[in-house]
Amino acid sequence: MRIAIAGGSGFVGTPLVRELLARGDDVAVLTRNPARVQVGRPVLWDGRTQGDWSDEVAAADAVVNLAGENIAEGRWTRARKQQLVGSRLDATRAIVEALRSGPNRDRTLVNASAVGVYGDRGDELLDEDSPRGSGFLADLVVQWEAAAREADSVARVVILRFGIVLAADGGALRKMMMPFRFGAGGPIGNGRQWMSWIAREDLIRMVMWALDNDKASGVYDATAPEPVTNREFTQALGRAMHRPAVVPVPAIALRLALGQMAEEALLAGQRVVPRKARAEGFSFSAPTLEEALSAALSRQDSTIRPTFSN
């Protein structure tokens, strides 16, 4: 399969490209900085305007769009919000335009999204049929998904709403591990906010499942089947690292330091389950947090393959 990936040099993209290459796919990585691309064929793009990269997308059998600035990096100033929105909408619209320029044939767009679309919903159990929430993140995700759906007329579109992606070499888990190393780990705020998470291995397998399964279409929650509260998460991480989890991070300190970002990304939560993916045959290699943390901390990455349940 010929595949183009935007965001293919990042925390999720790099191991995804490795797995696709290992099974024999031809993978082009759309990038602003070719020197950052560790695996795959680097193809220069600016994430906004059409160029030589457009021919690569137009000729691809599938496109995976992982492009977007990190939501949890610092305070959401007006300029930062514009970056968060622009990095997602500009890239997605450019990819859709490039797809439309190609010949009419069977192809697939797998587009990243986020469970932030549900907003802060307390203990409510959420799935793909749940209504959107409110707030900056929810508004952003609604626009992002709408931009991806503009490709419906030219491709099979699969939208994966990512939860917190867990792997020890980056992302949220690496940041959360640091205070535990010094015995200062603990819950954020009151610890009652829900965390919908997924092991990176399972997320990569879900992307590959979406690419290979021609019946997959529409929105899927890319989260493990057992969400946990922040307090439960920190306790599990403490056990996995053999460290205490008793030093809370005061909510007021986070609000003062990070403002709206803390309110929506750290102190809010969503209790999301992957109803649709499981109903359509996807199964998880790490369905529980304990399994995911054990695999992540031991760095025992098994060969990643899509798995269908019986």
N, C-alpha and C positions, 0 to 999 in steps of 0.2 A: 504494500500500500504506500502511496505517496502522500506524505503528511507535512503540513506547514504548522509550526507552533509559534505563537506570540507569547513571550514570557518564558521561553524555553531554556533560559540560563539561570532561572531562579530556584528557590527552595523546593518547589514542586516540579518545575519544568525540567531541571537537569536529570533527576532520576527517572522521570517519565521518558525523556529522550533515550536514555540508556536502555530502558526496557524495550522500547519500540525498535531500536537498532538491533538489539540482541535477537529479536524474532524475525529480522530481515526487512523491516520497513525502511524506506528512504525518507529521512527527516530533515527538513529545512527549518532553521531557527531564525525567526524574524527578530532582529536586535538592533538597538541604537549603537551598541559597542561590540563589534565582532570579537575583540580581544577577550571578552568575558565568556564567550561560548566554549565550554569544555568538551562537549560532544554534539554531534550533528553538524550540518552544513550551515555556517552563518550566512544570513542574507540581510543586508542593511536595509532598515526602514526607519522612518521618523515617528511612526505611530499615529500619523494624522493625514498625510497627503499620499496620493498615488505615486508610484515610481516603478522601478524595475522589479521590486518585490511583488507587485501586483500580479505579474505573470506567473510567479511561483504559486501564489494562492489560487489563481484562476485554473492552473493546471493540476492542482492537488486533488486527491480523492477525498481528503478530509483536512479540516483545519481545527486546531485546538487553540482557543483564546484564553490565556491566563494573564493577560496584561493588566496592570493596575498598580498604582502606588499603595504602599502599606498603610492600612487604616490606622494602626495603633502606634505610629511613629510621631509622638509629640502632640502638642496642643493644636486644636483645629482653628487656626486663624482663618480669616476670610481667604487669604491667598492659598493656604493649605487646603481648604475645602475645594477651591477651584482646581487645584492639582488632582485631588482625589477623584473629582467628577470628570475632569478632562481626560485624565489618563485612561479611564475606562470607556467613556462614551466616544472619544475621538478614535481610539484604537478599534473598538467594535464597529463603528460606522465605516471606518476605512476598510476593514476586512470584508464587511458586507458588500460594499461597493466593488471591491476586487472580485468577489464571488460572482456578482451580477455581470461582470465583464466577460466571464468565461462562457464556454458552450453549455447548453442545457444537457445535463446528464446527472446520474445519481452521485451525490456527494453528501458529506456530513460536516456540520459545524457543532463542535462541543464548546460551549461558552461557560466560563466560570461565573459564579454569582455568590451570594452569601446569605446566611440565615438571618442577617441583620434586617432583612425585609420584613420580618415578623415584629420588630420592635421589642419593647420590654413588656413581656406578657405574664410575669409572675409564674405561678405553677401550672398554667394552662398547657395541656399537651397539644403540640402543633405538628401538622404534616402539610403536604403539598396543597391540600384543599383549604387550609386555614387562610383567613383574610390577611392582607398586609397590615403592618402596624404603622406607627407614626414616628417622626423624628428624621434627622438628617440622613442616617444610614438607610432607613426604610425608603425614603425618597430617592436616594442615590441608586439603590438596587432596583427599584421599579423602573427607573429610566434606563439602567444598564440592560435589564432583561428585555425591555421594549426595543432597544436598539438591536439586540441579537435576533429578536423575532422578525425583524425586517428581512431576514434571510429565508423566511419560511417558503417563499415562492421559488427559491433556487437551491435549497438544501434541506436535508433532514436536520432539524435543530434540536439539540439536547442542551438544556441549561442545568448545571449542577450547582446547587446552593451549598457552598462549603461551610462546614463548621470549623472549629479550631483544629488546625492540622498539627498532629503530634509527631515529632521526630527530634532526637536529642541534638542534632547538629545545626539546628536553626529554628526559626519561627518562634511561636509563643512559648513552647516548652523550654527552649534554651534560656529564655529570659526568666521564666519562673523558677528554673533550677538554681539560679545563681544565689539567691538569699538562703536557700536550703543548704548549700555547701558550707555556709558560715553559721548554720544553726539558727537562722533568723527567718525561716519560712513560716507562712501562716495564711489564713484566709484574707480575702480582699473585702473590706467593709464588713457587713454582717455575715457574709459567706453564704447567704441564702439564694443568691442569683444562680440560675441554671446555666450550665456549660454544655453545649452540644459540640462534640469533638469527633474526630476521626483520625485513625492512624494513617500516616502518610502512605504506607504500603497499600492500605485499602482504598485510599483516594485514587492512587495511581491505577489500581486494578479497576476501579469504577470508571475512570476515564477510558481505559482500554475496552471495558465492557460496553460502554456507550458507543465507541468507535466500531466495534465488531458486531453489535447486536442491531440489525437493521429494523427491529421492531421498537427499539427505544426511541422515544420522542417526547418533547415537552420538558417540564420542570421536574427535577428530582432533588430531594434533600440528601446531600452528600455528608451524612453524619452517621456515627455508630448507633446501634439500636438501644443503647443504654446511656442516656444523658445523665449527668450528675450535678449536684450543687457545687458551688465553688468550695465550700467547706469540705465536702466529700472528696473533691479533686485534690485539694492540698493535703488532706490526711493520707490519701493513697500515694501521692508523690513523696510525702515524708517517709512512709513505710518503704517504698521502693528504693529510696536513697539512704535509708537508715538514719534519718534525721528527724528532729522534732518538727511539728507543724503548729506551733502555739503562739507565734508572734503575728498578730493581725496587722494589716495595713489599713489605717483609719480612712474612712470614706472622705472625711472633711479634708484630709491632706491631699488626697487624689484630686478632689474637686478644685482645690486651690491651685495645685500644680498644673493640672491638665484640662480643667474646665469641662466643656461639653464632651470631649473625647472620653474622659473618665466616666461621665454619666451614662453615655450610650454604649461604650465599648468594654468597660471594665466592671461597672456596677449594675448594669442592666443584664438581662439574660433571656435565653429562649430555650424551652424544653422541647426539642425537635426530635422526631423519629423518622427513619427512612422508609415510610410505609410503601411508597410506590416501587422503589428499587427492589425491596424484598419480595413484594407481590409478583414482580416480573422475573424473579429468579436469581438476583444477585445475593451472594452470601459473603459474610465478613470473615476475614482471617483473625481479626482481633476485635470481637464484639464487646468485650468488657474492658474497662479502663485498666484493670490490673494486668490483663494480657498485653494491652498496648504499651503500657509503661515498662513492663518487663522486657518486651522486645526492643523498645526504643533505647532503654538504658544499657542493655547488653549488646546493642548494635548487631543483633542477629537478624539480618535482613534476608528472608527467604526469597527464592525466586518468585517474582510477581507475575501472576497470571490471573485473568478473569476467571471467576468461579461461579458456576450455576448450581443452585440447589436442586435436589431431586423433587 
